[in-house]
Amino acid sequence: METPDNATAPADGTAEQPTGIAAQDWAAASADPQYRAAVVDLLGALAYGELAAFERLAEDAKLAPTLADKAELAKMASAEFHHFERLRDRLAAIETEPTKAMEPFAAALDGFHRQTAPSDWLEGLVKAYVGDSIASDFYREVAVRLDSDTRALVLAVLDDTGHGNFAVEKVRAAIEADPRVGGRLALWARRLMGEALSQAQRVVAERDALSTMLVGGVADGFDLAAVGEMFTRITKAHTKRMAALGLAS
């Protein structure tokens, strides 16, 4: 998962103090069964996403043009698997079977990856950079409304594995060498954006506890206007990443 470009601080430079559930720890917040169910869904989705990222990076390494590139992707894959292990262990610690927590999200994520299988090395880099970053933005948006223990874990597993800078360097170099590559990759990135947002919306809609939390049915959730603003911020961050890659959004 990549560090997003849309993380912003308040204009006066001070951090907002958490309130409500965000000011509680897991022990206090999990007394609400609906909130507990929403967090289990969130951690299950994130855990499967990290496991899928590990598998994808390992596969992408086979397309790497050089041994150094292959080794770099293998290191990133290892970092993603470590993130998965932390989430798996946390689910077990809160007395939830990790596999059962992940299973509801496997079909949607596997479907996304089937529909967006890269045809070459560069498409694989763009997919990881764009797709993972969109997911990371979404989870960071949600994290601000989580209890302190869950929030700390979610933010920790979203730490940049280095794939962002690596992808930008390789893609920009390829476009510089052959400008025609840029048009093809720009179309590919736009497709990824649409597919990623559609999958995210479908997953949330199918999980009652998670969707209820997001639209304010659980204390401190988003209201409908805030959900729209959230997706606007995610879209703006995507535009910035496209520019960093040297692609038109």
C-alpha positions in Angstrom: 0.0 0.0 0.0 1.2 3.5 -0.8 1.2 6.7 1.2 -1.5 8.9 -0.4 -1.0 12.3 -1.8 -4.2 13.7 -0.3 -3.2 13.6 3.4 -3.6 17.2 4.5 -3.2 19.0 7.8 -5.5 21.8 9.1 -4.7 25.3 7.8 -3.5 26.5 11.1 -1.0 23.7 11.4 -2.6 22.1 14.4 -4.0 18.6 14.6 -7.6 18.1 15.3 -8.3 16.3 18.6 -10.2 13.0 18.2 -13.7 12.8 19.6 -16.3 10.1 20.0 -15.1 6.6 19.0 -11.9 8.1 17.6 -11.0 9.1 21.2 -11.7 5.6 22.6 -9.5 2.5 22.6 -10.7 -0.8 21.2 -11.8 -2.1 24.6 -14.3 0.7 25.0 -15.4 1.1 21.3 -15.9 -2.6 20.7 -18.7 -2.7 23.4 -20.9 -1.6 20.5 -21.6 -4.8 18.5 -22.3 -3.0 15.3 -19.0 -1.1 15.5 -17.2 -4.3 16.2 -18.7 -6.0 13.2 -17.7 -3.0 11.0 -14.1 -3.2 12.2 -14.0 -6.9 11.6 -15.2 -6.3 8.0 -12.7 -3.5 7.5 -9.7 -5.5 8.8 -10.9 -8.5 6.8 -11.0 -6.5 3.6 -7.7 -4.9 4.3 -6.0 -8.2 5.2 -7.2 -9.9 1.9 -6.1 -6.8 0.0 -2.6 -7.1 1.5 -2.4 -10.8 0.7 -3.5 -10.2 -2.8 -0.9 -7.4 -3.2 1.8 -9.9 -2.1 0.6 -12.4 -4.7 0.4 -9.7 -7.4 3.9 -8.3 -6.8 5.4 -11.8 -6.8 3.7 -12.4 -10.2 4.8 -9.0 -11.5 8.4 -9.8 -10.6 8.3 -12.5 -13.3 7.8 -9.6 -15.9 10.7 -7.6 -14.6 13.2 -6.7 -17.3 16.3 -6.9 -15.1 17.4 -8.9 -12.1 17.6 -5.7 -10.0 14.0 -4.9 -10.8 13.0 -8.5 -9.9 14.7 -8.2 -6.5 13.1 -4.8 -5.8 9.6 -6.2 -6.4 10.4 -9.3 -4.3 11.3 -7.0 -1.4 8.1 -5.1 -1.8 6.1 -8.3 -1.9 7.7 -9.4 1.4 6.7 -6.1 3.0 3.1 -6.6 1.9 3.0 -10.1 3.4 4.3 -8.7 6.7 1.4 -6.2 6.7 -1.0 -9.2 6.0 0.5 -11.0 9.0 -0.1 -8.1 11.3 -3.8 -7.8 10.3 -4.2 -11.6 10.6 -2.8 -11.6 14.1 -5.0 -8.7 15.1 -8.1 -10.4 13.9 -7.1 -13.5 15.9 -6.4 -11.3 18.9 -10.0 -9.9 18.9 -11.3 -13.4 18.7 -12.2 -13.5 15.0 -11.1 -16.3 12.7 -9.0 -14.4 10.1 -10.0 -16.6 7.1 -13.7 -16.1 7.8 -13.2 -12.3 8.1 -11.4 -12.2 4.7 -13.7 -14.6 2.8 -16.5 -12.1 2.0 -14.1 -9.9 0.1 -12.1 -12.5 -1.8 -14.5 -12.8 -4.8 -14.7 -9.0 -5.4 -11.0 -8.4 -5.2 -10.1 -11.5 -7.2 -12.6 -10.3 -9.8 -11.0 -6.9 -9.9 -7.5 -8.4 -10.5 -8.8 -10.8 -13.2 -10.5 -7.9 -15.1 -7.3 -5.7 -14.8 -4.6 -8.2 -15.4 -1.6 -6.3 -16.8 -0.3 -7.3 -20.2 3.3 -6.1 -19.5 5.7 -4.8 -17.0 4.7 -1.2 -17.2 1.0 -1.9 -16.9 1.8 -3.9 -13.8 3.7 -1.0 -12.3 0.9 1.5 -13.1 -1.7 -0.9 -11.7 0.1 -1.3 -8.4 0.7 2.4 -8.1 -2.8 3.6 -9.0 -4.9 0.7 -7.6 -3.1 0.3 -4.3 -3.0 4.1 -3.8 -6.8 4.4 -4.3 -7.4 1.7 -1.7 -4.9 3.3 0.7 -6.6 6.7 0.3 -10.0 5.0 1.2 -8.7 3.2 4.3 -6.9 6.4 5.5 -10.2 8.3 5.2 -12.0 5.7 7.2 -9.2 5.4 9.8 -9.7 8.9 11.3 -13.1 7.6 12.6 -11.8 4.4 14.1 -10.8 3.7 17.7 -7.2 4.5 18.6 -5.9 0.9 18.6 -7.5 0.0 15.2 -6.5 3.3 13.7 -2.9 2.8 14.6 -2.8 -0.6 13.1 -4.5 0.5 9.8 -2.2 3.4 9.4 0.9 1.2 10.1 0.0 -1.4 7.4 -0.6 1.4 4.9 3.0 2.5 5.2 4.7 3.0 1.8 6.5 -0.2 0.6 8.5 1.9 -1.8 6.5 0.9 -4.8 5.3 4.4 -5.5 8.7 6.0 -6.1 9.8 2.9 -7.9 6.8 2.9 -10.3 7.2 6.7 -11.0 10.9 6.3 -11.8 10.4 3.4 -14.2 7.2 4.7 -15.9 8.6 8.2 -16.5 11.9 6.7 -17.9 9.8 4.5 -20.3 7.8 7.5 -21.5 10.9 9.6 -22.0 12.4 6.8 -24.1 9.2 6.3 -26.2 6.5 9.0 -25.7 3.9 6.8 -27.4 3.9 4.7 -24.3 2.3 7.5 -22.4 -1.0 7.4 -24.2 -1.5 3.7 -23.7 -0.7 3.9 -20.0 -3.0 6.9 -19.5 -5.9 4.9 -20.9 -4.9 1.9 -18.7 -4.8 4.1 -15.6 -8.2 5.6 -16.3 -9.7 2.1 -16.6 -8.1 1.1 -13.3 -9.5 4.1 -11.5 -13.0 3.3 -12.7 -12.8 -0.4 -11.9 -11.3 0.3 -8.4 -14.0 2.7 -7.4 -16.7 0.5 -8.7 -15.4 -2.5 -6.7 -15.0 -0.4 -3.6 -18.6 0.7 -3.8 -19.9 -2.8 -4.4 -18.0 -4.2 -1.5 -19.2 -1.6 0.9 -22.8 -1.9 -0.3 -22.8 -5.7 0.3 -21.6 -5.5 3.9 -24.2 -4.0 6.1 -22.1 -3.2 9.1 -19.4 -1.5 7.0 -21.8 0.5 4.9 -23.7 1.6 8.1 -20.5 2.9 9.6 -19.6 4.8 6.5 -22.9 6.6 6.1 -23.2 7.6 9.8 -25.3 4.7 11.1 -22.6 4.1 13.7 -21.5 7.0 15.9 -19.0 9.3 14.2 -19.5 7.8 10.7 -19.6 9.8 7.5 -22.9 11.4 6.5 -23.8 11.2 2.8 -22.3 14.5 1.9 -19.1 13.5 3.6 -19.0 10.3 1.5 -19.2 12.4 -1.6 -16.4 14.7 -0.4 -14.3 11.6 0.4 -14.5 10.2 -3.1 -13.8 13.7 -4.5 -10.6 13.8 -2.5 -9.6 10.3 -3.6 -10.2 11.4 -7.3 -8.1 14.5 -6.8 -5.3 12.4 -5.3 -5.5 10.1 -8.3 -5.0 13.1 -10.7 -1.9 14.1 -8.8 -0.5 10.6 -9.1 -1.1 10.6 -12.8 0.8 13.8 -13.1 3.7 12.3 -11.1 3.8 9.4 -13.6 3.8 11.8 -16.5 0.3 10.7 -17.6 -2.8 12.7 -18.5 -5.7 12.0 -16.0 
